[in-house]
Structures are given as structure tokens and as C-alpha cells.
Amino acid sequence: ETGVTQTPRHLVMGMTNKKSLKCEQHLGHNAMYWYKQSAKKPLELMFVYSLEERVENNSVPSRFSPECPNSSHLFLHLHTLQPEDSALYLCASSQTGEWGGAKNIQYFGAGTRLSVL
Amino acid sequence: RKEVEQDPGPFNVPEGATVAFNCTYSNSASQSFFWYRQDCRKEPKLLMSVYSSGNEDGRFTAQLNRASQYISLLIRDSKLSDSATYLCVVSPGPGGYNKLIFGAGTRLAVHP
């Protein structure tokens, strides 16, 4: 295991539902990331939290709402999603502030596979 | 132009074959380079970092050509367990957090 845990692993929701994805890291890192991975596309960076402050929001629709209550936990709140939002959502963590080579490696959780009906 | 470009494959090779993957990146100021491996329906995992002088880890050899903005991964003596998607990953440099740019991946299928 990488030390990054995501729940749930699978989620099926209707377009009117509200749900949340959870990520927890046990690596002592201070940066956490949400990515979206659709079939045959590169990983798309959605949000970044560094030192619990959101530092990047890549034009993600407002139906996705991140929350980072502390450096170990990250949530992605979902509401009124569309079928095209069905994808694998991956959380990652890293130790920011240390630059160079292996220090900027990101470690990924197993992901939540989301299906929007 | 995509920031990181890879041949999507698939590469279908027999066990024991040598296979090479290539990757190009568009940002000449990029600082760090990696190969990640992603198994079907699993998360990406770091395979190896790529250094300017080239580096080797067992059957895997990575090369970086900064002048051509080109990265390669060579796998010798392929095993069935090497079947996966290989992601070329580039980091632009210091900027407050460790930003990674991922290629779409090259799929490898090793058959008996």
C-alpha cells in the first residue's frame, strides 16, 4: 500500500444526488491533489492543496467542491453531476517545499471509480 | 501541442523481448522527469525517476535528452508481469507545490 487511502472505491450516483469522496494520507506529507482520469485520456489535475491552502483550481465546474480540513485529509464533494463526470478520481500526496529529484514524487491512492447515471 | 506526448500503443511483445517507449515534452524549462506504471483499473505507481546521465534499475533503463526534450524507457527481457500502461511524467519546476504533467500513457502487452 502507498499510504494514501481513498473511500469509497466504487460509487454509483444519480444526477441529483450529493456524495463525497474521501482521501487520507499517512505519509506526513503537506500537499494533496485530486485528479480525474477518463478513459484513454491523461490524468487531469483538478485541485491542489498545499499546507491546507488551495493553490490550484483548474477550471473545474462548481459541481465539484474540494475540502481540506487538515494536511492528512482531503474531500471532494459532489452534487448534480453529469454522466460525463463518470471517471476514476485519484487522490495523491507529496511533500512540497522540498525540491529536487525524488522529493517531488506523488503517491496515489487506489481511486474511486464513479459512475453517474 | 500536448505538454507531454506518448505513443499510445499498444505494444504487443513476446516474453523476453526488448521494448522501448518514447516521450516528448513541450516545456524546455521542465526540471524533473519520471516514468510511472499503471496497471489496469489501478492507481499510477512510480517506476523510476529519470536523470540527465541516464539511469538503470534492473531490466529498466531510462534516458533523458534535454536538447531534444525527449525521454525514453527501455525494458529488457520482458515479463508477463510487465504488462501495464507506462506514463511519462514531467515536472515544470519549483512553484509552491510539486506539479506533475502526465502523458496519456503507452500500453504494453507481453504475451507468452
Interface residues (C-beta under 8 A of the other chain):
Chain A: T2 A31 K40 K41 P42 L43 L45 V48 S50 V55 E56 L88 L90 S94 Q95 T96 W99 G100 G101 A102 K103 N104 I105 Q106 Y107 F108 G109 A110 G111 R113
Chain B: K2 V4 P8 Q31 S32 F34 R41 K42 E43 P44 K45 L46 S49 Y51 L87 S91 G93 P94 G96 Y97 N98 K99 L100 F102 G103 A104 G105
